[in-house]
Every structure is written in structure tokens, then in C-alpha cells.
Amino acid sequence: MRASDFIVEQPVNTTTKQGVQTTVDKAANRVTTRSDMGTVVKDRSGRIRSVQTPKIQGIQAKQTFRPDATPGYQQATSRTGSGASIDVKGSPETGFTKTVGGKMAGFGVQNKQRYDGSQQRKISYTLGNDQKISATQNIARPGAKPTTSMTYKKGGVTQKLTQSQFEDIQNAIREHVKMGVPFTECMFRAGSPAFTEFYRQVREVADKLNLDWQDQELLNTDIGECIIVDGEVVPLDVPIEVTNELDEAKTVDGYELFHNSFSNAMQHAYDMAKKIYGVEIDPEEIDNKVATGPRKPSEGKTNRYRLMGKGGVMQIQVYHSDEKIKPYELNMYKESIGELDEAEYQGRKVKLNSPKRGGPKKFYVYVMNKKTGRVKRITWGDTSGLKIKAGNPGAVRSFVARHKCKQANDKMTARYWMCRTPRYKALGVKGGQWW
């Protein structure tokens, strides 16, 4: 093969004094002439292949011709300074596709009717900061049911939603508001189009909602936004759980918190009751209260047991979280003995060491001060609408570290009871850890 075989002859441009420009493209077998009268394209044998008029007040037309010189594809366009546009293209044999649209102040609409009877309607809005939202409705044929999709673009990332997904998001937001579920507990997969749209819509109505401080902090982050890293879409500000944390998670007493199954959690509780607390649980207690008692807890539910044995009484709780790995959370402790159950406080009898809801704060408890012999009322928890996130492992770890729960051993302080809130069924707090 000769080197000349690799050489492609480049188009040659010439311009006359009258401003007529001619381009000869031998490789494409095409000669193009441009002038004030429009553009004419011929093949090298001289046959006209297309004629296009100049653009006059935004209107332009084009006609193509087949090799046998019969008319072929046709197109007519109209563009106005106000952003309105009309486009018609096709041929008498196949029919024509008509597109009508307009743009103004970042808002765009378009309606397309194809020669085969299908239709497409599109609405778009440019938000700035390289963000654009569009909705498209397609009708495959006359009389067919419309299908709608939503597209969100930002920073080079494009995410698409179907109409049913969009409706699911709106329903999910309504349920969050109706049931008081925090927006930190999004049901959609992190990084998915639905996840992004969920938080975009929540931000739009955030000023109309009574958000707790955690939801407010969350919406001030970039959660719901995505960037492209090495060609992959990466969601921002999404907590990533490290699975080995679950494998190693233990309480200060030394028993494991998280388990693969309910039966594993209970067996571990029996073993640790003897090893750590010196309580050998009576097998009859297990048969009567566990084996023949409530079934394993469903997701979001908790089973609680008070089991007696040689050496004392154990309180055991197993919570079923929505975690994919080791979803059963175990909490247990040995009941204290030798403490007064009741005492007098301000002239009336009260139950000691039994936290309850109510009072100036969310919870309260009466405790005997052994040094003074007096009863003290301790209150904790906020009543301003903040929700306890005891079922959220990430929030629990943050709470435990912030309040130093592992060192909270003084019953006369609110911190002691705050760290042990999930221990008491009457308080209605699910999940969390016991110390």
C-alpha cells in the first residue's frame, strides 16, 4: 500500500468578488455554493441535491432532491426574537413532523407531532448554577396512554425518573410529614434519581415544614447532589456504614451488640449473662418466656424479656433494625438488688429508679441520694419536637460519643439516665444502646 493512499484530498474554497463562496469537496462528491440568495448543493456531475433559502426574519426553508432529481426531504423553520420556534420537516410520501416551541427567562416548552402519529410534549426550566429540570410526555400512537418522565441535570450529571417514580416520591414526602418520620430516613437508594429528587423536593418546601434540628442540618449539606468521579456518579454527603464496625461493636460490659439472627442474639445473651454478670438463666424461664412467647420481632419492633436465674435477674431486649447486615441489636443488663422501690418526695410516695414521660422535659425519674438520704427528681430530654434517633446506628454512635455514655455511671446526673433511655420500655424509645 502506497503512502498516497492515506492522503485524503481536502475541500477547496474559492470566493468571487461578488461574495459568492464555492466549496469543492471531492471526497464527498459535493460542490456547495453560498450567496445572498441561499445555499445550493450539487454533486460533481452538476445535479442539484439541495436548495436552502437565506434566513429572512427568522424564516428559512430547505428542499432536497433524490439522485433522479425528484423532490425528497423538505424542511421549513421559523425563529423569532421572543424565543418562539416552528419546525416542519419530512416529505409528501412519508408525511411531516411538526415541532412548535418557545423559550423565555429559562422556561421552555415544546410540542412535537411526528408523521407516524406519535406525539411528544416537553417542558423545561433552567435554574442556574448549571441546573436544569425537564418533564417529557410521550404518546406512542393516536389513542395510546401517555408516558411521562422527569430529567434533572446538574454539573454534568443527568438523572431520569418515570412518572410512577415521581409519584412515589411525592407520596413518600406526604407520608414523612403525616407520620412524623424524619427526612434523614429516606426510603430511596442513595445516589439513585429518586433519592436526588426526594431531597430536591424536600428543600423546596422546607420552610413550610416543622423540621427538627437533624433534618435542618441534613438539608444544609449537599445530600441529594451527585458528582462524576472517574466516570461514575457519586452521591454527596451520604453516610456510609462500615460493616466491620458492626462486627466489632461491643458494649462497655463486653457483649456484642449486633447479630445475624434473633436466635443468635438470644443465645449470646444467655452465654454473656453467665460469663459477664454471673447469672445462669433458668432453662424453664427460657422455655416459658422465650420459646413459647412472642415470635422474633418484625422490622422496627422490639422483644423484651425479664429472665430469672441463679445469681440474679436479667433484662434482655432485642431490636430488629432495617440494617442489611446483622439487623438484630441486643441490649441487656442485670437488675440491681437491695434498692428501695418507693420513697417520699415532697410529701407523696413516688417510685424510685423508674423513668417516665412528662414534666417540664420529655422524661423524669426519682432517685435516692445515698449521701443525703433525700429523693431527687431528675429530668432530661427536649420537648420542642426533637425526635430521639435511637433506631439510627450512626446517630446513636454520635450521641454516645458526644455524651461520653461509657463513663456515665452517676445515677444522680441527667447524663446517666439520658444514656440509658432505650432501656426502659415505658419511655417508648426503640433501638439505641444500654450502658
C-alpha positions in Angstrom: 0.0 0.0 0.0 1.4 3.4 -1.0 1.6 6.4 1.3 -0.6 8.4 -1.1 -3.4 6.0 -0.3 -3.7 7.5 3.1 -3.9 11.1 1.9 -7.5 12.5 1.8 -7.9 15.4 -0.5 -9.2 18.4 1.5 -12.1 20.6 0.3 -11.1 23.6 -1.7 -12.8 27.0 -1.0 -13.0 29.9 -3.5 -14.7 33.3 -3.2 -15.7 35.7 -6.0 -15.7 39.4 -5.9 -19.5 39.4 -5.5 -19.1 37.3 -2.3 -20.2 34.0 -3.7 -18.4 31.2 -1.9 -17.9 27.8 -3.6 -16.6 24.7 -1.8 -15.5 21.7 -3.8 -15.4 18.5 -1.7 -14.1 15.7 -4.0 -14.2 13.1 -1.2 -17.9 13.7 -0.6 -18.7 14.3 -4.3 -20.2 17.6 -3.4 -20.0 21.2 -4.6 -21.6 23.8 -2.3 -22.3 27.4 -3.3 -23.3 30.0 -0.8 -24.5 33.5 -1.6 -27.1 36.1 -0.5 -29.7 34.1 -2.4 -29.1 31.0 -0.2 -27.2 27.7 -0.5 -27.1 25.2 -3.3 -25.5 21.8 -3.1 -24.8 19.8 -6.3 -22.9 16.6 -7.0 -19.9 16.8 -9.2 -22.0 15.8 -12.3 -24.0 19.0 -11.8 -27.2 17.6 -10.4 -28.8 19.6 -7.6 -29.1 17.8 -4.3 -30.4 20.5 -2.1 -31.5 24.1 -2.1 -31.8 26.3 1.1 -33.1 29.8 1.3 -31.4 32.6 3.3 -32.8 33.3 6.7 -35.3 36.2 6.4 -36.8 37.5 9.7 -36.1 34.1 11.3 -37.7 32.0 8.5 -35.8 29.5 6.4 -36.7 26.7 4.1 -34.8 23.7 2.6 -35.6 21.3 -0.2 -33.5 18.1 -1.0 -33.6 16.1 -4.2 -33.0 12.5 -4.9 -30.5 11.3 -7.5 -33.3 11.1 -10.1 -34.0 14.8 -9.4 -37.4 14.2 -7.8 -38.1 16.2 -4.6 -37.2 14.4 -1.4 -36.8 15.7 2.2 -38.2 19.1 3.0 -37.7 21.4 5.9 -39.1 24.8 7.0 -38.1 26.6 10.2 -39.1 29.9 11.9 -37.3 31.5 14.8 -38.4 34.8 16.4 -36.6 37.1 18.7 -39.1 36.3 21.5 -37.9 32.6 21.6 -40.8 31.1 19.7 -40.0 28.5 17.0 -41.7 26.4 14.4 -40.1 23.5 12.6 -41.7 21.3 9.9 -39.7 18.5 8.1 -40.5 15.4 6.1 -41.7 14.5 2.6 -45.1 14.1 0.9 -44.5 10.4 0.7 -43.7 9.8 4.4 -45.5 12.7 6.0 -44.3 15.6 8.1 -43.1 16.1 11.6 -44.1 19.4 13.2 -42.4 20.9 16.2 -43.6 24.1 17.9 -41.8 25.6 20.9 -40.8 28.6 22.8 -38.2 29.8 25.4 -38.4 32.7 27.8 -36.5 33.5 31.0 -35.1 30.0 31.4 -38.6 28.4 30.8 -39.1 26.3 27.7 -42.0 24.4 26.1 -42.1 22.1 23.0 -44.7 20.1 21.2 -43.8 17.7 18.5 -46.2 15.7 16.2 -44.5 13.1 14.1 -45.5 11.9 10.7 -46.4 8.4 12.2 -49.0 9.9 14.6 -46.8 9.9 17.8 -46.5 13.0 19.9 -44.1 14.4 22.4 -44.6 17.3 24.8 -41.7 18.7 26.8 -41.4 21.4 29.5 -38.0 22.5 30.8 -36.7 25.0 33.3 -33.1 26.2 33.8 -32.5 27.0 37.4 -29.0 28.5 37.1 -25.8 27.0 38.6 -25.8 24.5 35.7 -29.1 23.0 36.8 -32.0 22.1 34.5 -35.3 20.2 35.2 -37.4 18.9 32.3 -40.6 16.8 32.0 -41.4 14.9 28.9 -44.7 13.2 27.9 -44.7 10.7 25.0 -47.8 9.3 23.2 -46.6 6.3 21.1 -49.6 6.4 18.7 -53.1 8.0 18.5 -55.2 6.9 21.4 -52.3 5.4 23.4 -51.8 6.1 27.1 -49.3 8.9 27.7 -46.0 8.1 29.5 -44.2 10.8 31.4 -40.6 11.1 32.6 -38.6 13.7 34.6 -35.0 14.6 34.0 -32.7 16.5 36.3 -29.3 17.8 35.2 -26.6 19.3 37.3 -22.8 19.5 36.9 -22.8 17.1 34.0 -24.9 14.5 35.9 -28.2 13.6 34.3 -30.8 11.6 36.3 -34.1 10.4 34.9 -37.4 9.5 36.6 -40.6 7.9 35.3 -44.0 9.3 36.2 -44.7 6.4 38.6 -41.3 7.1 40.4 -42.1 10.8 40.6 -45.5 10.0 42.2 -43.8 7.6 44.6 -41.5 10.5 45.7 -44.4 12.8 46.3 -46.3 10.1 48.2 -43.2 9.4 50.3 -42.8 13.1 51.3 -46.5 13.2 52.3 -46.0 10.1 54.5 -43.0 11.6 56.1 -45.0 14.7 57.0 -48.1 12.8 58.1 -46.4 10.2 60.2 -43.7 12.5 61.6 -40.9 10.4 60.0 -37.6 12.4 59.9 -36.3 13.1 56.4 -33.0 11.6 57.4 -34.7 8.2 56.9 -35.1 8.4 53.1 -36.5 5.2 51.6 -34.8 5.6 48.3 -31.4 4.2 47.4 -28.6 6.7 48.0 -27.4 8.1 44.6 -30.5 7.0 42.7 -32.5 9.5 40.7 -35.4 9.1 43.2 -33.0 9.8 46.1 -31.9 13.1 44.4 -35.4 14.2 43.5 -36.6 13.4 47.1 -34.2 15.8 48.7 -34.7 18.4 45.9 -38.4 18.5 46.6 -38.0 18.5 50.4 -35.7 21.5 50.1 -38.4 23.3 48.1 -41.0 23.0 50.9 -38.6 23.0 53.9 -39.6 26.5 55.0 -43.2 25.3 55.3 -42.4 22.2 57.5 -41.7 21.9 61.2 -38.3 20.3 60.8 -36.2 19.1 63.8 -32.6 20.2 64.1 -31.2 17.0 62.5 -33.4 17.4 59.4 -32.4 21.1 59.2 -28.7 20.2 59.4 -29.1 17.5 56.8 -30.8 19.8 54.3 -27.9 22.3 54.7 -25.5 19.7 53.4 -25.1 18.5 49.8 -27.2 15.4 50.3 -29.2 14.6 47.2 -26.5 16.1 45.0 -24.1 14.0 42.8 -20.8 14.5 41.1 -19.0 12.4 38.5 -15.7 10.8 39.6 -13.8 8.7 37.2 -16.9 8.3 35.0 -19.1 7.2 37.9 -21.9 9.1 39.6 -21.0 9.6 43.3 -23.7 10.8 45.8 -22.5 13.6 48.2 -22.9 13.7 52.0 -24.4 10.2 52.2 -23.4 8.3 55.4 -21.6 5.1 54.5 -21.7 2.4 57.1 -18.5 0.4 57.6 -19.5 -3.2 58.0 -16.6 -4.1 60.2 -17.9 -1.6 62.8 -20.9 -3.9 63.2 -18.6 -6.9 63.6 -16.6 -5.3 66.3 -19.4 -3.3 68.1 -19.5 -4.2 71.8 -20.8 -2.6 74.9 -18.7 -1.4 77.7 -19.6 -4.6 79.5 -18.2 -6.7 76.7 -21.2 -8.3 75.0 -21.8 -8.0 71.2 -24.5 -5.6 70.1 -25.3 -6.7 66.6 -26.3 -10.2 65.4 -27.3 -12.0 62.2 -30.5 -13.6 63.6 -32.8 -13.4 66.6 -31.8 -16.8 67.9 -28.1 -15.9 67.7 -28.8 -12.7 69.7 -30.7 -14.6 72.4 -28.1 -17.4 72.7 -25.4 -14.8 73.0 -27.4 -13.1 75.8 -27.7 -16.4 77.7 -23.9 -17.0 77.4 -23.0 -13.4 78.4 -25.4 -13.4 81.3 -23.4 -16.2 82.9 -19.9 -15.0 81.7 -20.2 -11.3 82.4 -23.0 -10.9 85.1 -22.7 -14.3 86.8 -26.4 -15.1 86.1 -27.2 -18.7 84.9 -30.6 -18.3 83.4 -33.1 -21.0 84.4 -34.0 -23.2 81.3 -37.6 -23.1 82.4 -37.6 -19.3 82.1 -36.3 -19.6 78.5 -39.0 -22.2 77.7 -41.8 -20.3 79.3 -41.0 -16.7 78.2 -38.9 -17.0 75.0 -39.6 -20.3 73.3 -43.3 -20.1 73.8 -43.5 -16.3 74.0 -43.7 -13.7 71.2 -42.2 -14.6 67.8 -39.0 -12.9 66.8 -39.6 -9.1 66.4 -40.6 -7.8 62.9 -38.6 -5.0 61.4 -38.8 -1.9 63.6 -40.1 -3.9 66.6 -38.5 -4.9 69.9 -38.9 -8.1 72.1 -38.2 -7.6 75.8 -37.7 -10.3 78.5 -37.2 -10.4 82.2 -35.4 -13.8 82.9 -34.6 -15.1 86.4 -31.8 -17.5 87.2 -29.1 -18.4 89.6 -27.3 -15.3 90.6 -29.9 -12.7 89.7 -32.4 -11.4 87.2 -31.6 -10.3 83.6 -33.4 -7.7 81.5 -32.9 -8.6 77.8 -34.0 -6.6 74.7 -33.6 -7.5 71.0 -34.5 -4.8 68.5 -34.9 -5.7 64.7 -33.5 -2.8 62.7 -33.6 -2.3 58.9 -29.9 -2.9 58.5 -28.9 -5.4 55.8 -26.0 -6.8 57.8 -26.6 -8.0 61.4 -30.0 -6.4 61.8 -30.7 -7.7 65.4 -29.5 -5.4 68.1 -29.0 -6.9 71.6 -29.1 -4.9 74.9 -29.1 -6.5 78.3 -28.4 -5.7 81.9 -28.6 -7.3 85.4 -31.3 -5.9 87.7 -29.9 -4.2 90.8 -31.0 -5.6 94.2 -31.2 -4.0 97.6 -32.6 -0.7 96.3 -35.7 0.9 97.6 -38.7 0.6 95.2 -40.5 3.6 96.8 -39.8 6.7 98.8 -41.4 10.1 99.7 -40.8 13.1 97.6 -42.4 16.5 98.6 -44.8 14.7 100.9 -46.0 12.0 98.5 -44.9 8.5 97.7 -43.0 8.0 94.4 -41.5 5.0 92.6 -37.7 5.1 92.5 -35.4 4.4 89.5 -38.4 4.1 87.2 -38.2 6.7 84.4 -41.5 8.1 83.0 -42.6 10.5 80.3 -43.8 14.1 81.2 -42.9 17.1 83.2 -41.0 20.2 82.1 -38.8 18.0 79.9 -39.6 14.8 78.0 -38.6 12.3 80.7 -38.2 12.3 84.5 -37.1 9.9 87.3 -36.9 9.9 91.1 -33.6 8.8 92.6 -32.5 8.4 96.2 -29.3 10.3 97.1 -27.5 7.8 99.3 -25.3 10.5 100.8 -28.1 12.8 102.0 -31.0 10.2 102.2 -33.1 12.6 100.1 -35.0 11.9 96.9 -34.1 13.9 93.9 -36.2 14.4 90.7 -34.1 14.3 87.5 -35.4 15.5 84.2 -34.0 15.2 80.7 -35.0 15.3 77.0 -36.3 18.2 74.9 -40.0 18.8 74.4 -39.6 21.2 71.4 -40.3 18.5 68.9 -36.8 17.0 68.5 -37.0 13.3 67.9 -34.8 10.6 69.5 -33.0 8.8 66.8 -32.3 5.6 68.8 -33.0 3.4 65.8 -30.3 5.1 63.7 -26.9 3.4 64.4 -25.0 6.4 63.1 -26.9 8.8 65.3 -26.6 6.5 68.3 -22.8 6.3 67.9 -22.6 10.1 67.6 -24.8 10.6 70.7 -22.8 8.0 72.8 -19.5 9.7 71.9 -20.8 13.3 72.5 -22.3 12.5 75.9 -19.5 10.0 76.9 -22.1 7.4 77.8 -19.4 4.8 78.6 -18.3 6.9 81.6 -21.8 7.9 82.7 -22.1 6.0 86.0 -23.6 8.5 88.4 -27.3 8.0 88.9 -27.7 11.5 90.3 -27.0 13.1 86.9 -29.3 13.5 83.9 -26.5 12.2 81.7 -26.7 8.7 83.3 -30.4 8.4 82.6 -30.1 10.1 79.1 -27.6 7.4 78.0 -29.9 4.6 79.3 -33.2 5.9 77.9 -33.7 2.9 75.5 -33.5 0.5 78.4 -37.0 1.5 79.7 -40.0 0.2 77.7 -42.4 2.8 79.3 -40.4 5.6 77.5 -41.3 4.2 74.1 -37.8 4.6 72.6 -36.8 1.9 70.2 -33.2 0.8 69.4 -30.2 2.5 70.9 -27.7 1.1 73.4 -27.7 0.3 77.1 -24.8 1.2 79.3 
